Amino acid sequence: MAVVVVGMTLVFGYERWRGSGYDPRNDVLAQMPAESSAVLFIDLDGLRQSPFLGELYKWAPQAKADADYAQFLQSTGFNYETDLRRVSIAVLKHGETNTLFAVAEGRFDRNKISAYASQTGTRENHGGREIFSVPPSGGTRRITFTFLRNDRIALTNGANLEASLSQRSADSDAQAWRERFRRLAGSPVFAVVRQDAGAGAALSTQAPRGWQSPQLSALIDQLQWITVAGKPEADRLRVVLEGESGAEAPTRQLSDVINGLLVLAQAGLSDQKMREQLQPDVREACLEMLKSADVSQIDRGETKSVRLIFDLTPKFLEAARTAMPVAPAAPQRKPFPNKSTIRN
């Protein structure tokens, strides 16, 4: 009888604890090192409930069967398409080298995965924790992982997994990350980037000729934080990009530049030459996406942000299959009037 009472008490206590604010996504995100330069989070369970994911699967190129993955699937029984629930990946910079650290939750057969890792790599015990290290297919940096619990794994391609698990930074640093994660609580997929004055330059390097904007790149480099979030709504994905700065001038100027680029893009799609080069459905899909775009400014007191929102639809995904022509260089223009600032 006493055992039954104790068991019921534990179950009741656990349910009360879960209902008191426990959130598995917050628990996973809390494992991310505060020294990260970027964090990517994906809630697969949340995305699987959206029709948009099916559209995305149809649009994405089908990967060829991989013999190594097929062997892994057979040996472990783990299929990331159905068994992975959520994953958070942190990027940590060490000079010119980037290290990845991730925490993944899913339906794992711990015994099978441990046996497979022991056969293909090494298995060590450090402080009561089993650490596995396996060579990746076609790569040079080994993947090291450990079970945090039966349904949660921590892994890295760095040299010291234990250091990543035990690192603790200043409370202010960790609080800054938690605040950005909190703002994105309603999005099943998002990325948070802590700026190092390099995102703008990288954007300029990767952008096609004709779409490059030194002014835009310079303004992006002045941002302290950049967030990108996606939230499925019926058959479409609402994308929210936000750049955050401690000063108002960069975000105000960035708002003007983005508004100007949107106007120029719509005008370019209406140009007769562009009409002749683009298929009608591609042009219509691009216009639909541009018309859904909205730019606003947010004043949070200590920080100022510019936010861009637009929708990705199945029509746009289908149009993306068609190669887009190189856009002409954007002409010089005068700044556009600033939109009113909103508070959040």
N, C-alpha and C positions, 0 to 999 in steps of 0.2 A: 504493500500500500504506500509506504513511504517513497519507494522508487517511482511510483506512478505520480505522486504529488510533486516530487522534485522535477520529473520530466515535464509535467504540464506547466510548472512554473518557468522552466527554462524556455519552453516553446512560447509561452505568453510573453515572457520578457524579450525574446528575440523579435516577435512580431511588433511589440511596442517600440523596440529600438529601431526597427526598419521603418515604422510609421512615423518616427520622430524626426525624420529628415535624412535618413540614409539614402544615398543616391549612388548606384554603381558607377555611373559615368564620372561623378565627382571623385569617387574613390580611385578610379583609374587615373584621372588627370592629376590627382594629388601625388602620384608616383613620379611625375615628370620633374627632372632636375631644374631648379630655378636658374641655373647657369645656361639653360638652353637658349639658342638664338631663334628657334622656331619650333612650334608644336602643331602637329596634324592630328585631328581626332575624327574617327569615323564610327558611327553607331550603325552597324549592319542590320541589327534587328529593326531599328527605326526606318531605315531605307527600304527594307524588304516589304514594308507595308504600303509603299507608294507605287502607283502605276508608272511613275517616271523612271524608276529603276529598270523596269522591263523595257521601256523605250531606249534607255541608255545601253542595256545589254544588246539590243538589236542593232544599235548604231555602232557600237565598238567592234573593231575587227576581232574575229575569232582567233584565239591563240592556238597554235599548233600543239598537238599532243607532245608532251615532254616525257621521255622515258624515265628520267630521275624522279619527276613528280609522280608519275604513275606508280613507281616502286614505293615512294614515300606513302602514297595514298593506300596502297595495298598493305603495307607493313604497319601503319599507324591507325588507319581507319579515319583519319582527319581530312575533311574536305573544306577548304576555307570558304567556298561558295555557300555552303549550308551550315557549317559548324562554328564559324567565327561570329561572335556576337558584337564585340566592340574592340577597337584597338586605338591606342594613342602612341604617336611616334614623335620623339624629340630629336632635334638636330643640335649637336654641340660642336662648336668650332675649336680646333686646336691648331692655331697657326693656319697653314694652308690645307689642313686635313679636317674633314667633317666626319664625326662619329654619330651613329644612329643608336638610340636607346628606345626600346618599345615595351609596352605592357599590353598584352592581348588577353581577352576573355573569350571563352568558347567551350564547346563540348569536346574535351580532351580525354583520350584514353591514356592515362598517365603511365600505366605499365607498358603499353605498346610503344609509346613515344620514347620512354626511357630506354627500353630494350633496343629500339632502332638507333637511337643516338649513341648508345654504348658500342654498337656494332660498327657504325660508320665513323665514329670520332672517339673522344675520350670522356671519361667520367671520373670526377674527383669529389671529395667531400671536404667542405670548408665550414667549420663552425656549425656542423649539423645540417648544412645545406648542400644538396647535390648540385654540382655545377657540370653541365654538359657543354662540350665544344665540338662542333662539326664543321667540316670544310664545305662551303657553298659550291653548288654546281657552276663551273665556269668562272669562279671568282678566286681571289687571292686572300681575302680577309676572312678569317674563321668567324662563325656565328656561335656565340656563347649564350646559353640560356639556363634558367632554373625555374622550377615550379614555386610560385608564391603560395598557391593552394591548388587544389585539383582542377579548378576551372580557370586558373590565371597563370600566365607565363610572363616572365621578364626576360628580354634578350637584347643583345647588343653585338655590333661588329667591332667594338673597341677592345682594348687589351684587358680591362679590369671591370667585370660586371659587378663585383661586390662594391667597388668604389661608387659606381653609379647608383646602387641601391642604398648606400649609406650616406651619400652626400647631403648635407643640409646647408642652406644658404641663409643670408640675413632675412629676417621676417619681412622687411619691406620689399625685398626682391620677390619672395614667394607670394606676398599679398598682391603685388602688381599683376602677376600671372593669374591668380585666382579671380581678380576683378574682371579681367578680360574673358575668362572662362564663364563667369557668371552672366555676363552680357549675352553670351552666345548659347545660353542654356536651352533655347528652343530649336536649335539647329542640329540635325543629326550628323552633319559633316561640316568641319570648319578648320581653318588654319590661322594661327596667331604668330606673327613675326615681330621680334624685337629688333628694331632697326640698327644697322651698323653702317649707315651711309653707303650701302652698296646695292640696294634693291633698284634704285633708279638707273644706275649704270648698267646693271644686268638686264633691265627691261630694254634699254636703248640698244644693247648689243644683240638681243634676241629678236627684236621687232623687225618685221620685213622692211625693206627699203620703201620709203614713201610714207610709212607709218611712224617713223622715228621722230621724236620730239625732244630735243635737248632741254627745252624749258620744262616739260613735264618730268623728265628724268631728274633735273636739278631740284624741283619741288618735292618729288617723292623722297629724295635723299635727305630732306630736312625733317621728315616725319620720324617720330619716335617709335610708333607702333603701327602695324598694318594687320588688319584682320580680313579674312575672306570666309564667308559662310554661305551654305546652301540649304534651303528648306523646301522640300517637295510640297507642292500644292496641286492636288489632282494630278494631271498629266504633265505638269511643268515644274521647273525648278526655279525658285526665286533666289537670285544671287545677290548678296549684300557685301560690298567692299567698303571698308572704312580706313581712313588714314588719320592718325592722331598725333597732335603736336602740343607742346607746351605754350606755343605762341599762336596768335590768331592769324598773323599775316600769311604764313605758308598755306594754311588750310583755305583761307579766303581766296588766295591766288590760284590754288589748285582747283577750287570750285569753279572759278572763271574759266580756266583752261579746259576742264572736262566739259563744261557746258558748251564752250566753243567748238571742241572737237566733235561733240554730238551733232551740233548744227551743221558743221562742215560735212560730216559723214552722211547725214540725210540729204544734204544738197548734192553731194557727189553721186549718191544712188539715183538721184533724179536727173542727172546729166544724160544727155542723149547718147554719148559714146559709151557710158557705163551701161545704159539700157541695152545697147547692142551687144556688149560683151557678156553680160550676165544673163543666165536663164531666168525667165520670169518668176519661177517659184523660189529661186535663190534670192533674187532681189526682194521679193515680198517678205521672205523670212527674215532677212536682215533689217528691213524697215520695221517689221513687227517688233523685233528685239530692241531697236533704237527708240521706237516710240514708247516702249514700256519703261525706258530708263528715267530715273528721277535722281536729281542731285540736290542734297541738302547739307546744311551746316549744323553742327551740334555743339552746344556750349555746356560743358560739364563743370565749369568753374575753373579748376586748375588746368584742365586740358581742353583743347578745341579740336573738333574733328570735321572732316568732310566725308559724306556718305554717298555712295552710288548704288542704286538698286535697279536691277533689270531681270527679265524673265527669259529663261531658256525653254523653248517649246519643242515638241516632237518635230514640228515643221523646220525649226532651226537646225536640229540635229541632222535631219535628212539633207538639208541644204549644205551642211558642213562637209558632206561627202564630196561635193563638187569643188574642184580647185578654184580658189578665188584669184582674180587677176591682181597684179601689183598695183596698189593705189598710188596716184600721183602725189608728189610732195605737197604738203599743205601750205598754202600761201600765208604770208604774214598778215596778221589781223590785229585790230584794236581789242582791248579787254572787253569782255561782256559784262553787263551790269550784274552786280552781286545779288544772289538770292537772300531772302531774309534768314536770319539766324534763328534756329529753334533750340529749345532747351529740352534736355532729357534727364 
